[in-house]
Amino acid sequence: MWPFSRTPVVPVLRFSGPIGMATPLRPGLSLASYATAIDKAFSLSKLPGVAVVINSPGGSPVQSNLIFKRLRQLAAEKDKKIYVFCEDVAASGGYFLAIAGDEIYADPSSIVGSIGVVSRSFGFVELIDRMGVERRVYTAGANKNQLDPFLPEDQDDIARLKAIQKDVHDVFIGLVKERRVGKLKAPDDELFSGAFWSAAKAVEFGLIDGITDVRSKMHEVFGSKVRLKVVEPDRAGLLSRLRRVPGASGLGDGGLAFADDLVSAIEARTLWSRFGI
């Protein structure tokens, strides 16, 4: 029995969607948009645990790392254990968030892993030639227009990008090994290839600890009377951002904001579709 007069509460943080893709109409999953909720979750209850539910195909490695570090800092300061629960997808940056957990669980149909780094682009060189378009770019700095999609690929630019990707990948790998020390049960070239797996395979490889859901596990740990309370991000901050969007007040200058939001939606759809979602 927990020594509380009122029903014990487990705070629940939900991280859902692509990470770091922020536009005026989509605040994105970032530390800035979730900082208040994270702080509140670790102060809400006297129980020594916080539940984190993740449903994300990844995104920004920087925002993934910032959220990860904040979760671990508060877990240490408040002496609380983090229980992570993966929903449809906890892949790439989504799995980066998951390793903030002291224990990680998933649904039998969850997709887990994709420990890698990717950069996507298009090449429009032949297209603008066929259209008779002359593009003019002026730079100060020899590498300012590297990886320009309207120029032919340059092998030096590709090598430079791959070197950066390796640095980011190495950070990801190091944290996975640190957080899952003694639990990983597959060779590095398989675990860190960027592949993703079902929950059963993720358990076998030691990427997660078991298959269950947040309510069942929290009842198992803290008793059948425990109540789950979702801690939402600050919506007031979102509304204030919407008021600052050009054209949101009906002044007719919102085309760029709409286009930016459309691009963000396409990028998000691309991330989800990679995992068949």
N, C-alpha and C positions, 0 to 999 in steps of 0.2 A: 504493500500500500504506500502511495506517495503522500507525504505529510502535508497536504493542502486541504483547506476547508472547502474550496471551490473545485469544480471539475478541472482537472489538469488539461492544459492546452499545449499542443505542439504547433509552433509557427511553421507555415509552409510557404516557401518562395517558389514561384513558377517562372522559369525562363523559357519562353516560347518564341520561335521564329529565328530568322537569320540574324547574325550578330554584327552589329556595327553599321548596318545599312540605314543611315539616318537621312531623311529629307524633311522639309518643312511640315509635311503631312504624316510622316512616319518617323517617330522619334528613335526607333531602332532599339535593339537590345544592347545597351551599353552601360558602363558604370554610372555615367551621369544620370541616365534615366531610372536606374535601379538603386542608387546609393541610399536614398532615404528608406526604401523598403528593406534593404539588407540590414541597415542599422536597427530598424524597428524589430525585425524578426529575431535578432539576437538579444533584444531587451524585453521582449513581450512576455516571456514565460520563465518560471523558475525551473522548469524541467531541463535536464542537461542535454537537450537535443534540438536540432533544427532540421526539418525536412526540406529538400530541394528537389523539385520536379523539373525535368529538362525535356524539351521537345524542340531540337534545333539541328539543322543540317550544317551548321558552321557559319563561317564568315570571317570577320576581322580577327587576326591572331592577337593584335594589341588589346582590343576590348575583351577578348577571352581571357587574356592574362591579367588584365586589371581587375575583372570580376573575380577570377580565381584567387588572386592575392588578397582582395578585400574579404572574401569568405574565410580564408585561412587565418588572416589577422584577427578577425572577430572571434573565430572559434578558439584561438589561443587566449585572447584577452578575457573572454567570458567563460572559458573552460567548458565548452559545449562540443558535442559530437555532431558531425554533419552526416545525415543519411540522404543519399542521392537516389532518385528513381527516374529511370529513362522511360519515356513514352514511345511515340512512333520512331523517332530518330534521336540518337545522341552520337553524332558523327563529326569528325574534324573538330572545329571549334566547340561543338556541342559536347564532344567527349573531353575536350580540354576543361570545360566547366565541370564535367562529371568527376574528374579526378580531384576536385576540391573535397569530395566526400571521403569520410573515413570508411564508409561502406557504400557500395554501389549495387543497385538492383535494377531489374528491367522486367518488362512484360515478355512472355514467350515469343511474341511477334516483333519485338523491338529490333531496330537495326543499330549496331554499335561499332565504333572503330573509326576507320578512315584517318589514321594518324599520318598525315602527310600535308603537303603544301601545294597549292595549284594556282596558276595564273592563266586567265583566259583572255583572248583578244580575237580580232579579225584582221584580215588583210584586204585593203581596198585598192591596191595599186592598179590592177588591170581595169577595175570598174571605172575609176576616174579617167583613165586613159581613153576608154571606149566612149565616155561621155564628153570628152574634149574639155575636161576641167583642168585648169592650171592652178596648182596649189602653191602658195608663197609663204614660206616660213623663215623668219629672221631670228637668230639666236645669238646670245653672248655666252659662250661656253660650248665646247665641242660636243658634249654629250646631252645637251638639253632636249634634243628631239629623238633620243634613243627609244626604240620600240614604237616608233610612230607607225600606226596602222596604214598610213597612206604612202609609206616608203617601203622598198624591198627589205626583207629581213637581213640583219647584219649579225654575223656569227659572234662578233665580240660583244654585241648587246645581249645576245642570248646567253653567252657564257657568264656575263655579269649578273643577269637575272637569276640564273641557276645557282650562282654562288650565294646570293642573298637568300634564295629559297632554302639552301642547305643550312644556312645559319639559323633561320627560323625553325626549320625542321629539327635541328639539333636541340634547340630549346625545348620544343614539344616532347621529344624523345626523353630528354633528361628529366623532365617533370613527371612523365609517366613512370619511368623507372624509379624515381624517388618516392612517388606516392603509392606505387603498387609493388614496392620492394618485397621480395620473398613470395610474391603471388603470381608473377608472370610465368607462363609455362609453354611458351612457343619461341622459336628462334627469332632474333631481331629482324632478319630480312623478310619474315612473314608478318610479324606484328606491326612493323613500321613501314610497310610497303605502300600504305594508302588504301589498302583493301578494307572492306567492312563485312560484318558477319551478323548472323542471327544471335539472339540472346544466349541460346544453348552453346554455341561455339565460343561466344565471348566469355562464358563461365569456364569452359574448358581451357581457354587460353589465359585465364586469370585477369581479364580486363574488367570483369564485374564479379560480385560476390554471390549472386544468386538470382532467382526468378521469383518475384512477388510484386505486390503493389503497395502504395504508400499507406493506405488505411490498415491493411492486414499486418504490415511490419510494425507500424507504430502501436497497434493494439498488442502485438506480441511483446514489444519492448517495454511499453509504459502502462499496459493494462487495458481492459476492454472499455473502461469509462473515459479514456482519453478523447479529447476533441481536437479536430484539426482546424486550424484557422489560417486561411490564405491571406498573406500580406501583399497587398497590391502596390504597384508603383504609383508615384504621385501623378494623378491625372490633372491636377490644377496646373502643373507645369506644362503639360501638353496643350491645354486650352490656351494658355498665355502665348505659347509658340504659334498656335493657329491664328491668333489675333494679329501676329506680326507678319503673316504670310502675305506677300503682295497680291492684291486682288481679293483677299478674303473678305474685305469690307465692301465688296461690290464696285470697286474703282476700276475694274477691268484690266488689271495688270497681273493676272495670275497664271498666264500661259506658261511661263518658265517653271513655276512651281509645279504645275500639273505635269509638264514633260519630265521634270526631275523625278516626280513621284512615279510616273509610268515606267521610267527606266529602272527605278528601285524595285518595282513590282516584277518586272521581267527578270531581273537578276535573282530575286528571291525565288521565283518560279523555277529558274534554272537549277538553283541549289537543291530545292526539294525534289525535282524530277530525277536528279542523279540517283536518288535512293528509291525510285519507283513510287513516290508519294504524290 
